[in-house]
Amino acid sequence: MPITPTIVADVVAEAVSVCAEWAQQADIAIQTDIPVGLVWGLHANLMTVALANLIKNAVLYALVGPVEIRAQVLPSGNLELSVKDRGPGLKPEAAQHIFDRFYRTDKGRSRAAGGSGLGLPIVQQILLAHHGTARVETAPGAGCNFILELPSGRAASDYSA
């Protein structure tokens, strides 16, 4: 998989663009906080898919806004991307299965929204392909904060097939 130095703000902007219509229909604002000039080794198209999936889920399931997208370089040198909503959050038993294939927290609501239960497992696979991790911080009534962590210190050539 070709990983190249990529402007993170461009990937986020593309993912937001993909989700703009859903957000507009739901009357939910999308806010971004991405450091200007932040460049990271990414497969831009795949990371756009991962972020768009998280943004779409936040818009569809949160019911209220805004959805916040942030990027920061951690003290470890890793990149952290997060997509946070102000929705109902998840119970602990649901949170531990959220990245399982075909898992849906609310089967009726997911079907109505067109969900297959594959979006978050796809996000996880995209992060694994980047040697990163995906996790969720959540609690009932506290919304969801999906966190993607990408390792530092890898040259683009380290990822090429």
PLY file of the C-alpha trace (Angstrom):
ply
format ascii 1.0
element vertex 161
property float x
property float y
property float z
element edge 160
property int vertex1
property int vertex2
end_header
0.00 0.00 0.00
1.60 3.28 -1.05
1.96 5.71 1.84
3.06 9.20 0.91
3.61 12.44 2.80
0.14 13.98 2.88
-1.28 17.26 4.15
-3.62 16.12 6.92
-5.94 19.13 6.54
-6.54 18.16 2.89
-7.60 14.63 3.86
-9.91 15.97 6.56
-11.39 18.54 4.17
-12.11 15.83 1.61
-13.79 13.62 4.25
-15.89 16.57 5.44
-16.86 17.30 1.83
-18.05 13.71 1.38
-20.30 14.11 4.45
-21.44 17.69 3.89
-24.86 16.78 2.48
-25.68 14.44 5.40
-24.61 17.11 7.86
-26.63 19.79 6.11
-29.75 17.59 6.03
-29.32 16.82 9.74
-28.58 20.49 10.52
-25.34 19.48 12.24
-22.23 21.62 11.96
-18.83 20.04 11.41
-15.92 21.82 13.08
-12.27 21.10 12.41
-9.11 21.89 14.36
-6.17 20.74 12.25
-2.70 22.30 12.57
-1.77 24.21 9.42
0.95 22.48 7.43
0.73 19.17 9.30
2.08 16.47 6.97
1.94 12.74 7.73
2.68 9.52 5.90
-0.78 8.34 4.77
-2.65 6.59 2.04
-4.82 9.66 1.44
-7.77 7.89 -0.20
-8.04 5.22 2.48
-7.72 7.71 5.31
-10.42 9.83 3.68
-12.68 6.76 3.67
-11.95 6.11 7.36
-12.61 9.69 8.42
-15.72 10.04 6.24
-17.12 6.88 7.82
-16.61 8.28 11.31
-18.02 11.69 10.38
-21.08 10.16 8.70
-21.73 7.98 11.75
-21.40 11.00 14.04
-23.89 12.95 11.93
-26.38 10.08 11.58
-26.32 8.80 15.13
-25.47 11.81 17.26
-28.64 13.77 16.50
-27.08 17.00 17.79
-23.99 18.90 16.84
-21.44 19.94 16.33
-19.22 17.10 15.18
-15.62 17.98 16.02
-12.60 16.73 14.08
-9.19 17.33 15.57
-5.60 16.40 14.79
-2.61 16.67 17.07
0.86 15.27 17.37
1.13 13.47 20.70
4.17 13.65 23.02
5.00 10.12 21.77
5.40 11.58 18.28
2.30 9.76 16.99
-0.51 11.50 15.14
-3.93 11.47 16.76
-7.04 12.17 14.70
-10.35 12.30 16.52
-14.00 12.57 15.53
-16.21 13.55 18.44
-19.99 13.81 18.64
-22.45 14.89 21.29
-24.83 11.97 20.85
-26.19 9.47 23.32
-22.90 7.60 23.68
-22.54 3.85 24.10
-22.90 1.43 26.96
-19.63 -0.35 27.88
-20.83 -3.67 26.43
-21.55 -1.99 23.09
-18.29 -0.03 23.07
-16.21 -3.19 23.39
-17.80 -4.67 20.24
-18.11 -1.53 18.13
-15.28 -2.57 15.76
-16.64 -6.14 15.28
-17.96 -6.92 11.80
-21.75 -6.69 11.44
-22.16 -5.40 15.00
-24.86 -2.75 15.41
-25.72 -1.09 18.69
-29.29 -0.31 17.64
-30.30 -2.71 14.90
-33.55 -0.98 13.96
-32.03 2.47 13.78
-28.96 1.29 11.87
-31.12 -0.43 9.26
-33.19 2.74 8.83
-29.98 4.72 8.28
-28.66 2.14 5.83
-25.93 0.73 8.08
-24.49 -2.72 7.46
-22.29 -2.99 10.53
-19.15 -2.91 8.37
-18.13 0.74 8.54
-16.18 0.69 11.79
-14.42 -2.60 11.02
-13.32 -1.01 7.73
-11.97 1.98 9.69
-10.06 -0.41 11.93
-8.58 -2.26 8.93
-7.47 1.02 7.35
-5.70 1.94 10.60
-4.06 -1.49 10.81
-2.81 -1.01 7.24
-1.18 2.21 8.49
0.25 0.35 11.52
-2.06 2.45 13.68
-4.96 1.88 16.04
-8.61 2.87 16.26
-10.54 3.14 19.52
-13.58 4.82 21.01
-14.00 6.77 24.23
-17.65 6.86 25.23
-20.20 6.56 27.98
-23.99 6.68 27.99
-25.06 10.29 27.60
-21.51 11.48 26.86
-21.27 11.06 23.09
-18.52 9.21 21.27
-14.95 10.23 20.56
-13.39 7.99 17.93
-9.60 8.21 18.05
-7.26 7.15 15.28
-3.60 6.96 16.25
-0.91 6.73 13.58
2.71 5.95 14.36
5.55 8.37 13.88
9.03 7.84 12.59
8.21 5.91 9.45
9.37 7.06 6.07
6.89 6.74 3.22
9.12 4.02 1.72
8.66 1.89 4.87
5.05 1.28 3.86
5.39 0.65 0.14
4.82 -2.83 -1.16
0 1
1 2
2 3
3 4
4 5
5 6
6 7
7 8
8 9
9 10
10 11
11 12
12 13
13 14
14 15
15 16
16 17
17 18
18 19
19 20
20 21
21 22
22 23
23 24
24 25
25 26
26 27
27 28
28 29
29 30
30 31
31 32
32 33
33 34
34 35
35 36
36 37
37 38
38 39
39 40
40 41
41 42
42 43
43 44
44 45
45 46
46 47
47 48
48 49
49 50
50 51
51 52
52 53
53 54
54 55
55 56
56 57
57 58
58 59
59 60
60 61
61 62
62 63
63 64
64 65
65 66
66 67
67 68
68 69
69 70
70 71
71 72
72 73
73 74
74 75
75 76
76 77
77 78
78 79
79 80
80 81
81 82
82 83
83 84
84 85
85 86
86 87
87 88
88 89
89 90
90 91
91 92
92 93
93 94
94 95
95 96
96 97
97 98
98 99
99 100
100 101
101 102
102 103
103 104
104 105
105 106
106 107
107 108
108 109
109 110
110 111
111 112
112 113
113 114
114 115
115 116
116 117
117 118
118 119
119 120
120 121
121 122
122 123
123 124
124 125
125 126
126 127
127 128
128 129
129 130
130 131
131 132
132 133
133 134
134 135
135 136
136 137
137 138
138 139
139 140
140 141
141 142
142 143
143 144
144 145
145 146
146 147
147 148
148 149
149 150
150 151
151 152
152 153
153 154
154 155
155 156
156 157
157 158
158 159
159 160
